[in-house]
Amino acid sequence: MLKTLMAILFAAGTLAAKADPEETTIIFVNSAEMETSVSPDPGLSQAGKEQAAQLVNSLEGTEIASIYSTYANRSIGTVTPLAEKRQQQLQYFRLNGDQELTSTVFKDMIKRNKGKTIVVCGDPEHIDAMMRAAGVRVKDARSLHDKGSGQALVVKVNKGRPALAQKLNMNIQKKV
């Protein structure tokens, strides 16, 4: 776990440190593991809470301008510890599957945070759609989507250049 944490810290710090004033870094985070529940909007399982804590630790030392979440309980639960640690308010967004709306919401996030680093958390389908709006290759987007909860992908967006994506694995290794 320490190796994974160090790799995440290095990658996040490197991405933030090399950013130019026009380059925005987006850390897309799939919602952490949800609890087993009959509720249509469940919270986080114990493993999900550990994934949320790992996110906080992994991004220690990375300057984050804004933290975005969908209204789903598991998304909110994933990034609330990060927002609380940094004393930042969560910014909420809602998507309905419409590609034009997704593109508009994403472009607004970039416009408001140009040249900064932001965290965007949602369910895989939301993150996948926003990554496509950013210009991330389908292969890179699928690598995040296919792995399920507790995954992160760092994307650098700079107008006129292709989006650059780097996958970060935040899964907590289980104790044997």
Rosetta constraint file for C-alpha pairs under 8 A:
AtomPair CA 1 CA 5 HARMONIC 6.15 0.50
AtomPair CA 1 CA 172 HARMONIC 6.60 0.50
AtomPair CA 1 CA 173 HARMONIC 5.97 0.50
AtomPair CA 2 CA 6 HARMONIC 6.06 0.50
AtomPair CA 3 CA 7 HARMONIC 6.14 0.50
AtomPair CA 4 CA 8 HARMONIC 6.19 0.50
AtomPair CA 4 CA 169 HARMONIC 7.24 0.50
AtomPair CA 4 CA 170 HARMONIC 7.40 0.50
AtomPair CA 5 CA 9 HARMONIC 6.13 0.50
AtomPair CA 5 CA 57 HARMONIC 7.79 0.50
AtomPair CA 5 CA 58 HARMONIC 5.86 0.50
AtomPair CA 5 CA 170 HARMONIC 7.67 0.50
AtomPair CA 6 CA 10 HARMONIC 6.02 0.50
AtomPair CA 6 CA 58 HARMONIC 7.93 0.50
AtomPair CA 7 CA 11 HARMONIC 6.04 0.50
AtomPair CA 8 CA 12 HARMONIC 5.97 0.50
AtomPair CA 8 CA 58 HARMONIC 5.92 0.50
AtomPair CA 8 CA 59 HARMONIC 7.76 0.50
AtomPair CA 8 CA 168 HARMONIC 6.16 0.50
AtomPair CA 8 CA 169 HARMONIC 7.50 0.50
AtomPair CA 8 CA 170 HARMONIC 7.78 0.50
AtomPair CA 9 CA 13 HARMONIC 5.88 0.50
AtomPair CA 9 CA 58 HARMONIC 5.54 0.50
AtomPair CA 9 CA 59 HARMONIC 6.34 0.50
AtomPair CA 9 CA 60 HARMONIC 7.33 0.50
AtomPair CA 9 CA 61 HARMONIC 7.97 0.50
AtomPair CA 10 CA 14 HARMONIC 5.87 0.50
AtomPair CA 11 CA 15 HARMONIC 6.04 0.50
AtomPair CA 12 CA 16 HARMONIC 6.19 0.50
AtomPair CA 12 CA 59 HARMONIC 6.93 0.50
AtomPair CA 12 CA 62 HARMONIC 6.64 0.50
AtomPair CA 12 CA 154 HARMONIC 7.64 0.50
AtomPair CA 13 CA 17 HARMONIC 5.89 0.50
AtomPair CA 13 CA 61 HARMONIC 7.26 0.50
AtomPair CA 13 CA 62 HARMONIC 5.85 0.50
AtomPair CA 14 CA 18 HARMONIC 6.15 0.50
AtomPair CA 15 CA 19 HARMONIC 6.36 0.50
AtomPair CA 15 CA 25 HARMONIC 7.40 0.50
AtomPair CA 15 CA 156 HARMONIC 7.97 0.50
AtomPair CA 16 CA 25 HARMONIC 7.07 0.50
AtomPair CA 16 CA 62 HARMONIC 6.90 0.50
AtomPair CA 16 CA 63 HARMONIC 7.52 0.50
AtomPair CA 16 CA 116 HARMONIC 7.97 0.50
AtomPair CA 16 CA 117 HARMONIC 6.87 0.50
AtomPair CA 19 CA 23 HARMONIC 5.67 0.50
AtomPair CA 19 CA 24 HARMONIC 7.27 0.50
AtomPair CA 19 CA 25 HARMONIC 7.59 0.50
AtomPair CA 19 CA 115 HARMONIC 7.07 0.50
AtomPair CA 19 CA 116 HARMONIC 7.97 0.50
AtomPair CA 20 CA 115 HARMONIC 6.53 0.50
AtomPair CA 21 CA 114 HARMONIC 7.40 0.50
AtomPair CA 21 CA 115 HARMONIC 4.57 0.50
AtomPair CA 21 CA 116 HARMONIC 7.79 0.50
AtomPair CA 22 CA 114 HARMONIC 6.24 0.50
AtomPair CA 22 CA 115 HARMONIC 4.87 0.50
AtomPair CA 22 CA 158 HARMONIC 5.95 0.50
AtomPair CA 22 CA 159 HARMONIC 7.47 0.50
AtomPair CA 23 CA 114 HARMONIC 6.71 0.50
AtomPair CA 23 CA 115 HARMONIC 4.66 0.50
AtomPair CA 23 CA 116 HARMONIC 7.25 0.50
AtomPair CA 23 CA 156 HARMONIC 6.43 0.50
AtomPair CA 23 CA 157 HARMONIC 5.58 0.50
AtomPair CA 23 CA 158 HARMONIC 4.53 0.50
AtomPair CA 23 CA 159 HARMONIC 7.71 0.50
AtomPair CA 24 CA 110 HARMONIC 6.78 0.50
AtomPair CA 24 CA 113 HARMONIC 7.00 0.50
AtomPair CA 24 CA 114 HARMONIC 5.40 0.50
AtomPair CA 24 CA 115 HARMONIC 4.40 0.50
AtomPair CA 24 CA 116 HARMONIC 5.09 0.50
AtomPair CA 24 CA 117 HARMONIC 5.93 0.50
AtomPair CA 24 CA 118 HARMONIC 7.90 0.50
AtomPair CA 24 CA 156 HARMONIC 5.68 0.50
AtomPair CA 24 CA 157 HARMONIC 5.22 0.50
AtomPair CA 24 CA 158 HARMONIC 6.44 0.50
AtomPair CA 25 CA 115 HARMONIC 7.38 0.50
AtomPair CA 25 CA 116 HARMONIC 6.22 0.50
AtomPair CA 25 CA 117 HARMONIC 4.52 0.50
AtomPair CA 25 CA 118 HARMONIC 6.34 0.50
AtomPair CA 25 CA 154 HARMONIC 6.83 0.50
AtomPair CA 25 CA 155 HARMONIC 5.65 0.50
AtomPair CA 25 CA 156 HARMONIC 4.46 0.50
AtomPair CA 25 CA 157 HARMONIC 6.33 0.50
AtomPair CA 26 CA 117 HARMONIC 5.78 0.50
AtomPair CA 26 CA 118 HARMONIC 5.02 0.50
AtomPair CA 26 CA 119 HARMONIC 5.82 0.50
AtomPair CA 26 CA 120 HARMONIC 6.94 0.50
AtomPair CA 26 CA 154 HARMONIC 5.71 0.50
AtomPair CA 26 CA 155 HARMONIC 5.10 0.50
AtomPair CA 26 CA 156 HARMONIC 6.29 0.50
AtomPair CA 26 CA 157 HARMONIC 7.72 0.50
AtomPair CA 27 CA 117 HARMONIC 7.46 0.50
AtomPair CA 27 CA 118 HARMONIC 6.14 0.50
AtomPair CA 27 CA 119 HARMONIC 4.66 0.50
AtomPair CA 27 CA 120 HARMONIC 6.13 0.50
AtomPair CA 27 CA 152 HARMONIC 6.52 0.50
AtomPair CA 27 CA 153 HARMONIC 5.76 0.50
AtomPair CA 27 CA 154 HARMONIC 4.43 0.50
AtomPair CA 27 CA 155 HARMONIC 6.32 0.50
AtomPair CA 28 CA 119 HARMONIC 6.00 0.50
AtomPair CA 28 CA 120 HARMONIC 4.90 0.50
AtomPair CA 28 CA 121 HARMONIC 5.97 0.50
AtomPair CA 28 CA 127 HARMONIC 6.56 0.50
AtomPair CA 28 CA 152 HARMONIC 5.41 0.50
AtomPair CA 28 CA 153 HARMONIC 5.20 0.50
AtomPair CA 28 CA 154 HARMONIC 6.22 0.50
AtomPair CA 28 CA 155 HARMONIC 7.56 0.50
AtomPair CA 29 CA 119 HARMONIC 7.18 0.50
AtomPair CA 29 CA 120 HARMONIC 6.07 0.50
AtomPair CA 29 CA 121 HARMONIC 4.69 0.50
AtomPair CA 29 CA 122 HARMONIC 6.75 0.50
AtomPair CA 29 CA 127 HARMONIC 7.52 0.50
AtomPair CA 29 CA 150 HARMONIC 6.91 0.50
AtomPair CA 29 CA 151 HARMONIC 5.80 0.50
AtomPair CA 29 CA 152 HARMONIC 4.39 0.50
AtomPair CA 29 CA 153 HARMONIC 6.68 0.50
AtomPair CA 30 CA 75 HARMONIC 7.77 0.50
AtomPair CA 30 CA 121 HARMONIC 5.79 0.50
AtomPair CA 30 CA 122 HARMONIC 5.53 0.50
AtomPair CA 30 CA 123 HARMONIC 5.55 0.50
AtomPair CA 30 CA 124 HARMONIC 5.68 0.50
AtomPair CA 30 CA 127 HARMONIC 6.96 0.50
AtomPair CA 30 CA 144 HARMONIC 7.87 0.50
AtomPair CA 30 CA 145 HARMONIC 7.80 0.50
AtomPair CA 30 CA 148 HARMONIC 7.15 0.50
AtomPair CA 30 CA 149 HARMONIC 5.46 0.50
AtomPair CA 30 CA 150 HARMONIC 5.64 0.50
AtomPair CA 30 CA 151 HARMONIC 5.44 0.50
AtomPair CA 30 CA 152 HARMONIC 6.37 0.50
AtomPair CA 31 CA 74 HARMONIC 5.91 0.50
AtomPair CA 31 CA 75 HARMONIC 4.76 0.50
AtomPair CA 31 CA 78 HARMONIC 5.84 0.50
AtomPair CA 31 CA 121 HARMONIC 6.09 0.50
AtomPair CA 31 CA 122 HARMONIC 5.35 0.50
AtomPair CA 31 CA 123 HARMONIC 5.49 0.50
AtomPair CA 31 CA 124 HARMONIC 7.59 0.50
AtomPair CA 31 CA 149 HARMONIC 5.61 0.50
AtomPair CA 31 CA 150 HARMONIC 6.12 0.50
AtomPair CA 31 CA 151 HARMONIC 7.95 0.50
AtomPair CA 32 CA 44 HARMONIC 6.76 0.50
AtomPair CA 32 CA 48 HARMONIC 4.66 0.50
AtomPair CA 32 CA 49 HARMONIC 7.35 0.50
AtomPair CA 32 CA 51 HARMONIC 6.04 0.50
AtomPair CA 32 CA 52 HARMONIC 6.54 0.50
AtomPair CA 32 CA 74 HARMONIC 6.51 0.50
AtomPair CA 32 CA 75 HARMONIC 7.06 0.50
AtomPair CA 32 CA 77 HARMONIC 7.91 0.50
AtomPair CA 32 CA 78 HARMONIC 5.60 0.50
AtomPair CA 32 CA 149 HARMONIC 4.72 0.50
AtomPair CA 32 CA 150 HARMONIC 4.56 0.50
AtomPair CA 32 CA 151 HARMONIC 7.91 0.50
AtomPair CA 33 CA 44 HARMONIC 5.85 0.50
AtomPair CA 33 CA 45 HARMONIC 5.96 0.50
AtomPair CA 33 CA 47 HARMONIC 6.42 0.50
AtomPair CA 33 CA 48 HARMONIC 4.20 0.50
AtomPair CA 33 CA 49 HARMONIC 7.88 0.50
AtomPair CA 33 CA 51 HARMONIC 7.71 0.50
AtomPair CA 33 CA 74 HARMONIC 7.51 0.50
AtomPair CA 33 CA 149 HARMONIC 5.20 0.50
AtomPair CA 33 CA 150 HARMONIC 6.70 0.50
AtomPair CA 34 CA 42 HARMONIC 6.26 0.50
AtomPair CA 34 CA 43 HARMONIC 5.63 0.50
AtomPair CA 34 CA 44 HARMONIC 4.15 0.50
AtomPair CA 34 CA 45 HARMONIC 4.96 0.50
AtomPair CA 34 CA 48 HARMONIC 6.14 0.50
AtomPair CA 34 CA 74 HARMONIC 6.05 0.50
AtomPair CA 35 CA 42 HARMONIC 6.12 0.50
AtomPair CA 35 CA 43 HARMONIC 5.84 0.50
AtomPair CA 35 CA 44 HARMONIC 4.95 0.50
AtomPair CA 35 CA 45 HARMONIC 3.91 0.50
AtomPair CA 35 CA 46 HARMONIC 7.56 0.50
AtomPair CA 35 CA 48 HARMONIC 7.81 0.50
AtomPair CA 36 CA 42 HARMONIC 7.42 0.50
AtomPair CA 36 CA 45 HARMONIC 7.27 0.50
AtomPair CA 37 CA 42 HARMONIC 6.13 0.50
AtomPair CA 38 CA 42 HARMONIC 7.76 0.50
AtomPair CA 41 CA 72 HARMONIC 6.37 0.50
AtomPair CA 41 CA 73 HARMONIC 6.04 0.50
AtomPair CA 41 CA 74 HARMONIC 7.57 0.50
AtomPair CA 42 CA 73 HARMONIC 6.20 0.50
AtomPair CA 42 CA 74 HARMONIC 6.47 0.50
AtomPair CA 43 CA 73 HARMONIC 5.19 0.50
AtomPair CA 43 CA 74 HARMONIC 4.77 0.50
AtomPair CA 43 CA 77 HARMONIC 6.78 0.50
AtomPair CA 44 CA 48 HARMONIC 5.02 0.50
AtomPair CA 44 CA 49 HARMONIC 5.96 0.50
AtomPair CA 44 CA 73 HARMONIC 7.78 0.50
AtomPair CA 44 CA 74 HARMONIC 5.46 0.50
AtomPair CA 44 CA 77 HARMONIC 6.51 0.50
AtomPair CA 44 CA 78 HARMONIC 7.71 0.50
AtomPair CA 45 CA 49 HARMONIC 6.25 0.50
AtomPair CA 46 CA 50 HARMONIC 6.35 0.50
AtomPair CA 47 CA 51 HARMONIC 6.22 0.50
AtomPair CA 48 CA 52 HARMONIC 6.22 0.50
AtomPair CA 48 CA 78 HARMONIC 7.40 0.50
AtomPair CA 48 CA 149 HARMONIC 7.98 0.50
AtomPair CA 48 CA 150 HARMONIC 7.38 0.50
AtomPair CA 49 CA 53 HARMONIC 6.27 0.50
AtomPair CA 49 CA 77 HARMONIC 7.62 0.50
AtomPair CA 49 CA 78 HARMONIC 7.19 0.50
AtomPair CA 50 CA 54 HARMONIC 6.12 0.50
AtomPair CA 50 CA 172 HARMONIC 7.35 0.50
AtomPair CA 51 CA 55 HARMONIC 6.28 0.50
AtomPair CA 51 CA 78 HARMONIC 7.52 0.50
AtomPair CA 51 CA 150 HARMONIC 5.79 0.50
AtomPair CA 51 CA 170 HARMONIC 6.89 0.50
AtomPair CA 51 CA 171 HARMONIC 6.45 0.50
AtomPair CA 51 CA 172 HARMONIC 6.54 0.50
AtomPair CA 52 CA 56 HARMONIC 6.63 0.50
AtomPair CA 52 CA 77 HARMONIC 7.36 0.50
AtomPair CA 52 CA 78 HARMONIC 4.76 0.50
AtomPair CA 52 CA 79 HARMONIC 6.54 0.50
AtomPair CA 52 CA 81 HARMONIC 6.78 0.50
AtomPair CA 52 CA 82 HARMONIC 7.74 0.50
AtomPair CA 52 CA 150 HARMONIC 7.69 0.50
AtomPair CA 53 CA 57 HARMONIC 6.43 0.50
AtomPair CA 53 CA 81 HARMONIC 6.81 0.50
AtomPair CA 53 CA 82 HARMONIC 7.82 0.50
AtomPair CA 54 CA 58 HARMONIC 5.86 0.50
AtomPair CA 54 CA 170 HARMONIC 6.68 0.50
AtomPair CA 54 CA 172 HARMONIC 7.36 0.50
AtomPair CA 55 CA 59 HARMONIC 6.18 0.50
AtomPair CA 55 CA 79 HARMONIC 7.94 0.50
AtomPair CA 55 CA 82 HARMONIC 7.18 0.50
AtomPair CA 55 CA 170 HARMONIC 6.87 0.50
AtomPair CA 56 CA 60 HARMONIC 6.36 0.50
AtomPair CA 56 CA 81 HARMONIC 6.78 0.50
AtomPair CA 56 CA 82 HARMONIC 5.01 0.50
AtomPair CA 56 CA 85 HARMONIC 7.59 0.50
AtomPair CA 58 CA 170 HARMONIC 7.80 0.50
AtomPair CA 63 CA 117 HARMONIC 6.73 0.50
AtomPair CA 64 CA 116 HARMONIC 7.18 0.50
AtomPair CA 64 CA 117 HARMONIC 5.04 0.50
AtomPair CA 64 CA 118 HARMONIC 5.41 0.50
AtomPair CA 64 CA 119 HARMONIC 7.23 0.50
AtomPair CA 65 CA 113 HARMONIC 6.92 0.50
AtomPair CA 65 CA 116 HARMONIC 6.20 0.50
AtomPair CA 65 CA 117 HARMONIC 5.78 0.50
AtomPair CA 65 CA 118 HARMONIC 5.60 0.50
AtomPair CA 66 CA 88 HARMONIC 7.55 0.50
AtomPair CA 66 CA 89 HARMONIC 7.99 0.50
AtomPair CA 66 CA 90 HARMONIC 7.45 0.50
AtomPair CA 66 CA 91 HARMONIC 7.19 0.50
AtomPair CA 66 CA 113 HARMONIC 7.61 0.50
AtomPair CA 66 CA 117 HARMONIC 7.43 0.50
AtomPair CA 66 CA 118 HARMONIC 4.98 0.50
AtomPair CA 66 CA 119 HARMONIC 6.47 0.50
AtomPair CA 67 CA 79 HARMONIC 7.45 0.50
AtomPair CA 67 CA 83 HARMONIC 6.92 0.50
AtomPair CA 67 CA 88 HARMONIC 7.65 0.50
AtomPair CA 67 CA 89 HARMONIC 7.44 0.50
AtomPair CA 67 CA 90 HARMONIC 5.45 0.50
AtomPair CA 67 CA 91 HARMONIC 5.99 0.50
AtomPair CA 67 CA 118 HARMONIC 5.85 0.50
AtomPair CA 67 CA 119 HARMONIC 4.76 0.50
AtomPair CA 67 CA 120 HARMONIC 6.11 0.50
AtomPair CA 67 CA 121 HARMONIC 7.97 0.50
AtomPair CA 68 CA 90 HARMONIC 5.81 0.50
AtomPair CA 68 CA 91 HARMONIC 4.61 0.50
AtomPair CA 68 CA 92 HARMONIC 5.52 0.50
AtomPair CA 68 CA 93 HARMONIC 6.97 0.50
AtomPair CA 68 CA 118 HARMONIC 7.65 0.50
AtomPair CA 68 CA 119 HARMONIC 5.99 0.50
AtomPair CA 68 CA 120 HARMONIC 4.65 0.50
AtomPair CA 68 CA 121 HARMONIC 6.07 0.50
AtomPair CA 69 CA 75 HARMONIC 5.95 0.50
AtomPair CA 69 CA 76 HARMONIC 5.98 0.50
AtomPair CA 69 CA 79 HARMONIC 7.31 0.50
AtomPair CA 69 CA 90 HARMONIC 6.85 0.50
AtomPair CA 69 CA 91 HARMONIC 6.31 0.50
AtomPair CA 69 CA 92 HARMONIC 4.99 0.50
AtomPair CA 69 CA 93 HARMONIC 6.21 0.50
AtomPair CA 69 CA 120 HARMONIC 5.96 0.50
AtomPair CA 69 CA 121 HARMONIC 4.79 0.50
AtomPair CA 69 CA 122 HARMONIC 5.93 0.50
AtomPair CA 70 CA 75 HARMONIC 6.14 0.50
AtomPair CA 70 CA 76 HARMONIC 6.98 0.50
AtomPair CA 70 CA 92 HARMONIC 5.52 0.50
AtomPair CA 70 CA 93 HARMONIC 5.13 0.50
AtomPair CA 70 CA 94 HARMONIC 5.75 0.50
AtomPair CA 70 CA 95 HARMONIC 7.98 0.50
AtomPair CA 70 CA 121 HARMONIC 6.76 0.50
AtomPair CA 70 CA 122 HARMONIC 5.46 0.50
AtomPair CA 71 CA 75 HARMONIC 7.04 0.50
AtomPair CA 71 CA 76 HARMONIC 6.63 0.50
AtomPair CA 71 CA 92 HARMONIC 6.49 0.50
AtomPair CA 71 CA 93 HARMONIC 7.08 0.50
AtomPair CA 71 CA 94 HARMONIC 6.94 0.50
AtomPair CA 72 CA 76 HARMONIC 6.24 0.50
AtomPair CA 72 CA 122 HARMONIC 7.71 0.50
AtomPair CA 73 CA 77 HARMONIC 5.92 0.50
AtomPair CA 74 CA 78 HARMONIC 6.08 0.50
AtomPair CA 75 CA 79 HARMONIC 6.64 0.50
AtomPair CA 75 CA 121 HARMONIC 5.91 0.50
AtomPair CA 75 CA 122 HARMONIC 5.32 0.50
AtomPair CA 75 CA 123 HARMONIC 7.10 0.50
AtomPair CA 76 CA 80 HARMONIC 5.74 0.50
AtomPair CA 76 CA 121 HARMONIC 7.97 0.50
AtomPair CA 77 CA 81 HARMONIC 7.36 0.50
AtomPair CA 78 CA 121 HARMONIC 7.57 0.50
AtomPair CA 79 CA 83 HARMONIC 6.25 0.50
AtomPair CA 79 CA 121 HARMONIC 7.06 0.50
AtomPair CA 80 CA 84 HARMONIC 5.99 0.50
AtomPair CA 80 CA 90 HARMONIC 7.35 0.50
AtomPair CA 81 CA 85 HARMONIC 6.03 0.50
AtomPair CA 82 CA 86 HARMONIC 6.28 0.50
AtomPair CA 83 CA 87 HARMONIC 5.69 0.50
AtomPair CA 83 CA 88 HARMONIC 4.83 0.50
AtomPair CA 83 CA 89 HARMONIC 6.21 0.50
AtomPair CA 83 CA 90 HARMONIC 6.47 0.50
AtomPair CA 84 CA 88 HARMONIC 6.33 0.50
AtomPair CA 84 CA 89 HARMONIC 7.88 0.50
AtomPair CA 93 CA 105 HARMONIC 7.58 0.50
AtomPair CA 95 CA 101 HARMONIC 6.96 0.50
AtomPair CA 95 CA 102 HARMONIC 6.25 0.50
AtomPair CA 95 CA 126 HARMONIC 7.09 0.50
AtomPair CA 96 CA 101 HARMONIC 7.78 0.50
AtomPair CA 97 CA 101 HARMONIC 7.89 0.50
AtomPair CA 97 CA 102 HARMONIC 7.33 0.50
AtomPair CA 97 CA 126 HARMONIC 7.87 0.50
AtomPair CA 98 CA 102 HARMONIC 6.26 0.50
AtomPair CA 99 CA 103 HARMONIC 6.16 0.50
AtomPair CA 99 CA 129 HARMONIC 7.42 0.50
AtomPair CA 100 CA 104 HARMONIC 6.17 0.50
AtomPair CA 101 CA 105 HARMONIC 6.09 0.50
AtomPair CA 102 CA 106 HARMONIC 6.07 0.50
AtomPair CA 102 CA 129 HARMONIC 6.86 0.50
AtomPair CA 102 CA 130 HARMONIC 6.27 0.50
AtomPair CA 102 CA 133 HARMONIC 7.24 0.50
AtomPair CA 103 CA 107 HARMONIC 6.02 0.50
AtomPair CA 103 CA 130 HARMONIC 6.93 0.50
AtomPair CA 103 CA 133 HARMONIC 5.38 0.50
AtomPair CA 104 CA 108 HARMONIC 6.15 0.50
AtomPair CA 105 CA 109 HARMONIC 6.39 0.50
AtomPair CA 106 CA 110 HARMONIC 6.39 0.50
AtomPair CA 106 CA 130 HARMONIC 6.31 0.50
AtomPair CA 106 CA 133 HARMONIC 7.07 0.50
AtomPair CA 106 CA 134 HARMONIC 7.63 0.50
AtomPair CA 107 CA 111 HARMONIC 6.04 0.50
AtomPair CA 108 CA 112 HARMONIC 6.11 0.50
AtomPair CA 109 CA 113 HARMONIC 6.24 0.50
AtomPair CA 110 CA 114 HARMONIC 5.47 0.50
AtomPair CA 113 CA 117 HARMONIC 7.30 0.50
AtomPair CA 113 CA 118 HARMONIC 7.35 0.50
AtomPair CA 120 CA 127 HARMONIC 7.86 0.50
AtomPair CA 121 CA 127 HARMONIC 7.28 0.50
AtomPair CA 122 CA 126 HARMONIC 5.87 0.50
AtomPair CA 122 CA 127 HARMONIC 6.01 0.50
AtomPair CA 123 CA 127 HARMONIC 6.35 0.50
AtomPair CA 124 CA 128 HARMONIC 5.83 0.50
AtomPair CA 124 CA 144 HARMONIC 7.86 0.50
AtomPair CA 124 CA 145 HARMONIC 5.29 0.50
AtomPair CA 124 CA 148 HARMONIC 7.32 0.50
AtomPair CA 125 CA 129 HARMONIC 6.17 0.50
AtomPair CA 125 CA 145 HARMONIC 7.49 0.50
AtomPair CA 126 CA 130 HARMONIC 6.26 0.50
AtomPair CA 127 CA 131 HARMONIC 6.04 0.50
AtomPair CA 127 CA 145 HARMONIC 7.91 0.50
AtomPair CA 128 CA 132 HARMONIC 6.32 0.50
AtomPair CA 128 CA 141 HARMONIC 5.84 0.50
AtomPair CA 128 CA 142 HARMONIC 7.47 0.50
AtomPair CA 128 CA 145 HARMONIC 6.62 0.50
AtomPair CA 129 CA 133 HARMONIC 6.33 0.50
AtomPair CA 130 CA 134 HARMONIC 6.25 0.50
AtomPair CA 131 CA 135 HARMONIC 6.40 0.50
AtomPair CA 131 CA 136 HARMONIC 5.40 0.50
AtomPair CA 131 CA 141 HARMONIC 6.46 0.50
AtomPair CA 132 CA 136 HARMONIC 5.31 0.50
AtomPair CA 132 CA 137 HARMONIC 7.10 0.50
AtomPair CA 132 CA 138 HARMONIC 7.16 0.50
AtomPair CA 132 CA 141 HARMONIC 7.42 0.50
AtomPair CA 134 CA 157 HARMONIC 6.82 0.50
AtomPair CA 134 CA 163 HARMONIC 6.55 0.50
AtomPair CA 135 CA 162 HARMONIC 6.70 0.50
AtomPair CA 135 CA 163 HARMONIC 5.54 0.50
AtomPair CA 136 CA 140 HARMONIC 6.62 0.50
AtomPair CA 136 CA 141 HARMONIC 6.50 0.50
AtomPair CA 136 CA 155 HARMONIC 7.75 0.50
AtomPair CA 136 CA 162 HARMONIC 7.83 0.50
AtomPair CA 136 CA 163 HARMONIC 5.59 0.50
AtomPair CA 136 CA 164 HARMONIC 7.00 0.50
AtomPair CA 136 CA 165 HARMONIC 6.76 0.50
AtomPair CA 137 CA 141 HARMONIC 6.34 0.50
AtomPair CA 138 CA 142 HARMONIC 6.01 0.50
AtomPair CA 139 CA 143 HARMONIC 6.31 0.50
AtomPair CA 140 CA 144 HARMONIC 6.90 0.50
AtomPair CA 140 CA 165 HARMONIC 6.94 0.50
AtomPair CA 140 CA 167 HARMONIC 7.86 0.50
AtomPair CA 141 CA 145 HARMONIC 6.31 0.50
AtomPair CA 142 CA 146 HARMONIC 5.61 0.50
AtomPair CA 143 CA 147 HARMONIC 6.53 0.50
AtomPair CA 143 CA 167 HARMONIC 7.93 0.50
AtomPair CA 144 CA 148 HARMONIC 7.22 0.50
AtomPair CA 144 CA 151 HARMONIC 6.27 0.50
AtomPair CA 144 CA 152 HARMONIC 6.85 0.50
AtomPair CA 144 CA 153 HARMONIC 6.69 0.50
AtomPair CA 144 CA 167 HARMONIC 7.22 0.50
AtomPair CA 147 CA 151 HARMONIC 6.98 0.50
AtomPair CA 150 CA 169 HARMONIC 7.73 0.50
AtomPair CA 150 CA 170 HARMONIC 5.88 0.50
AtomPair CA 150 CA 171 HARMONIC 5.82 0.50
AtomPair CA 151 CA 168 HARMONIC 6.74 0.50
AtomPair CA 151 CA 169 HARMONIC 5.57 0.50
AtomPair CA 151 CA 170 HARMONIC 5.63 0.50
AtomPair CA 151 CA 171 HARMONIC 6.87 0.50
AtomPair CA 152 CA 167 HARMONIC 6.21 0.50
AtomPair CA 152 CA 168 HARMONIC 5.15 0.50
AtomPair CA 152 CA 169 HARMONIC 6.32 0.50
AtomPair CA 152 CA 170 HARMONIC 6.83 0.50
AtomPair CA 153 CA 165 HARMONIC 6.58 0.50
AtomPair CA 153 CA 166 HARMONIC 5.69 0.50
AtomPair CA 153 CA 167 HARMONIC 4.35 0.50
AtomPair CA 153 CA 168 HARMONIC 5.53 0.50
AtomPair CA 154 CA 165 HARMONIC 5.57 0.50
AtomPair CA 154 CA 166 HARMONIC 5.19 0.50
AtomPair CA 154 CA 167 HARMONIC 6.22 0.50
AtomPair CA 154 CA 168 HARMONIC 7.15 0.50
AtomPair CA 155 CA 163 HARMONIC 6.52 0.50
AtomPair CA 155 CA 164 HARMONIC 5.45 0.50
AtomPair CA 155 CA 165 HARMONIC 4.36 0.50
AtomPair CA 155 CA 166 HARMONIC 6.50 0.50
AtomPair CA 156 CA 163 HARMONIC 5.64 0.50
AtomPair CA 156 CA 164 HARMONIC 5.15 0.50
AtomPair CA 156 CA 165 HARMONIC 6.53 0.50
AtomPair CA 157 CA 161 HARMONIC 7.48 0.50
AtomPair CA 157 CA 162 HARMONIC 7.36 0.50
AtomPair CA 157 CA 163 HARMONIC 5.01 0.50
AtomPair CA 157 CA 164 HARMONIC 6.94 0.50
AtomPair CA 158 CA 162 HARMONIC 7.44 0.50
AtomPair CA 158 CA 163 HARMONIC 6.99 0.50
